[in-house]
Structures are given as structure tokens and as C-alpha cells.
Amino acid sequence: MSSSKPKLKNKPASPLGGDRAKTLIDSAQQVWMAGLGAFGRAQEEGGKLFEGLIREGSTLEQKTRRFATGKVDVARDAVESTVAQVKERATDTWDRLEKVFEDRVSRALGKLGVPGRDEMQALLDRVEELNRSVRKLSAGAAAPSAKRATKAKPAVKKAAKRASKAKAKSGN
């Protein structure tokens, strides 16, 4: 842009007066040139401004992500803690309910004359003890009868021989 003022052609006298019209035209021209200067500067500095805004936006995004992640971690911890408490309460309640059920079933079976777990275990222990005693007695009794059986074998053989000789003599 040139620094000298452009010259205007002479116009007929304006109703505002010569000096006023010239001042108005000069002002309008200065406003126009200021606008062009601002436009030029915006073009030059616009790239720098844009890059600066990108950097600020990136920084703000990172801060926001860190903040949000921290809040998510806090919320997750709170939920996990609450879930653990509820699970513990549910387990306790279930255990108590199971105990009440077992007691009621045991009482009902007792009224019907069905032996309980402790009575059945005592009976099994007694049967096992009797089995051991029977095995002991069987082992002690088996030894003398085995000796008798071995002594009896030759006598049985002799009797069988006599019977076969007698049969042969009789002719059958």
C-alpha cells in the first residue's frame, strides 16, 4: 500500500461542506486501510496463533484425561468395595439360612425316628469294631481247623481206597 494519499477528482460541492466531506472521506479511507492491515497481520500471525491454540488444546486434553481417569479409578474402587461388602453379607446370610434349614430337617427326621449324622457315625464305628473282632476270632479259629483238615486228608484217602477195593471184590 502506498503511503501517500490518493488524489480525488474534484466533485461538485457537497451539501456537507468541502472540509467535512474531505474529513469523512479521509476517515473512511483510514478505516479501510486499517482493515487491510489487520487482515494482513491476521494472515501472518494466524498460523502461529493456530499452532498455539493446538498446543493449549492438547495440554488441556491431557489434563482432562488424567482427571477423568482419576475419577474413574475412584469410582471403580468404591464400586468394588461396595460389591465386596454386599457379597460378604450375602454369604453370611446364606450360611445362617443353611444352618436353620439343617436344624429343621434334623429335628423333623428325629421326630420320625430317623437316626442323625452323629448316631449313624457311632453305629458305623461300632460295626467296624465288630468286624475287627470277627476277623481276629476267625484268624485264631482258622489255624487249628486247618491242622485238622491236613490230618484228615490221609484218613479220607485210606477210606476211599478201602471203598474202591470193596467195590472191586463185589464185582461192580
C-alpha positions in Angstrom: 0.0 0.0 0.0 1.3 3.4 -0.8 1.9 5.8 2.0 0.7 8.8 0.0 -2.9 9.7 -0.1 -4.6 9.2 -3.4 -5.9 12.2 -5.1 -9.6 12.5 -5.8 -11.2 14.3 -8.7 -13.0 17.5 -8.0 -16.6 16.9 -7.3 -19.4 19.3 -7.1 -19.8 20.9 -3.7 -21.4 18.6 -1.3 -24.2 19.7 1.0 -22.0 18.8 4.0 -19.4 21.3 3.0 -16.0 20.8 1.5 -13.9 20.3 4.6 -16.4 18.0 6.2 -16.7 15.7 3.1 -12.9 15.6 2.8 -12.6 14.6 6.5 -15.2 11.9 6.1 -13.5 10.5 3.0 -10.2 10.6 4.8 -11.6 8.8 7.8 -13.3 6.1 5.6 -10.0 5.6 3.8 -8.1 5.2 7.0 -10.7 2.7 8.3 -10.3 0.8 5.0 -6.5 0.7 5.3 -6.6 -0.3 9.0 -8.9 -3.2 8.0 -6.4 -4.3 5.2 -3.5 -4.0 7.7 -5.5 -6.2 10.3 -6.2 -8.7 7.5 -2.5 -8.9 6.6 -1.4 -9.3 10.2 -4.1 -11.9 10.8 -2.7 -13.9 7.8 0.8 -13.6 9.1 0.1 -14.4 12.7 -2.9 -16.7 12.1 -0.7 -19.8 11.6 1.2 -19.0 14.8 -2.0 -18.4 16.7 -3.5 -21.6 15.3 -0.4 -23.7 16.4 -0.5 -22.1 19.8 -4.2 -23.0 20.2 -3.5 -26.6 19.2 -0.8 -26.8 21.9 -3.1 -25.4 24.5 -5.9 -27.7 23.4 -3.5 -30.7 23.6 -2.4 -29.7 27.1 -6.0 -29.2 28.2 -7.0 -32.6 26.8 -4.2 -34.4 28.7 -5.2 -32.7 31.9 -8.9 -33.7 31.3 -7.9 -37.3 30.6 -5.8 -37.5 33.8 -8.7 -36.0 35.8 -11.3 -38.3 34.2 -9.1 -41.4 34.7 -8.6 -40.5 38.4 -12.3 -40.2 38.8 -12.9 -43.5 37.1 -10.4 -45.2 39.4 -12.1 -43.7 42.5 -15.5 -44.8 41.2 -14.2 -48.3 40.4 -12.7 -48.6 43.9 -15.9 -47.5 45.5 -18.0 -50.0 43.5 -15.6 -52.9 44.2 -15.7 -52.1 47.9 -19.5 -52.0 47.9 -19.7 -55.2 46.0 -17.3 -56.9 48.4 -19.5 -55.8 51.4 -22.6 -57.0 49.7 -21.0 -60.3 48.8 -19.9 -60.8 52.4 -23.3 -60.0 53.8 -25.0 -62.4 51.3 -22.6 -65.2 52.3 -23.3 -64.6 56.0 -27.0 -64.6 55.3 -26.8 -67.8 53.2 -24.7 -69.6 55.9 -27.3 -68.7 58.6 -30.2 -69.8 56.3 -28.4 -73.1 55.6 -27.9 -73.7 59.3 -31.5 -73.0 60.1 -32.6 -75.4 57.3 -30.2 -78.2 58.5 -31.5 -77.8 62.1 -35.2 -78.0 61.0 -34.6 -81.1 58.8 -32.6 -82.8 61.6 -35.5 -82.1 64.0 -38.1 -83.4 61.6 -36.0 -86.6 60.9 -35.5 -87.0 64.7 -39.3 -86.9 65.2 -39.7 -89.6 62.5 -37.2 -91.8 64.3 -34.5 -91.5 61.6 -31.0 -91.5 63.1 -29.0 -88.4 62.7 -25.4 -88.0 61.4 -23.8 -88.5 64.8 -25.9 -91.6 65.6 -25.0 -93.0 62.1 -21.3 -92.4 62.7 -21.4 -94.0 66.1 -23.2 -97.0 64.5 -20.6 -97.2 61.7 -17.8 -97.1 64.3 -19.4 -99.9 66.3 -19.8 -102.1 63.1 -16.1 -101.5 62.2 -15.1 -102.5 65.7 -17.2 -105.7 65.5 -15.7 -106.5 62.1 -12.2 -106.3 63.6 -13.2 -108.6 66.4 -14.7 -111.1 64.0 -11.5 -111.1 61.8 -9.4 -111.7 64.9 -11.5 -114.6 66.1 -11.6 -116.0 62.5 -7.9 -115.9 62.2 -7.4 -117.6 65.6 -10.0 -120.3 64.8 -8.8 -121.0 61.3 -5.4 -122.1 62.3 -6.5 -125.2 64.4 -9.1 -126.3 61.9 -6.6 -126.1 59.1 -4.3 -128.5 61.0 -7.3 -130.9 61.5 -8.0 -130.7 57.8 -4.5 -131.8 56.8 -4.6 -134.7 59.3 -8.0 -135.7 58.0 -6.8 -136.0 54.4 -4.8 -139.2 54.7 -7.7 -140.9 56.6 -10.1 -139.9 53.8 -7.7 -141.3 51.2 -7.5 -144.6 53.1 -11.2 -144.8 53.4 -11.6 -144.1 49.7 -9.1 -146.9 48.8 -11.0 -149.4 51.1 -14.2 -148.5 49.4 -12.8 -148.9 45.9 -11.3 -152.4 46.9 -14.6 -153.5 48.3 -16.3 -152.4 45.2 -13.9 -154.3 43.0 -14.4 -157.5 45.1 -18.1 -157.3 44.9 -17.9 -157.1 41.1 -19.4 -153.8 40.4 
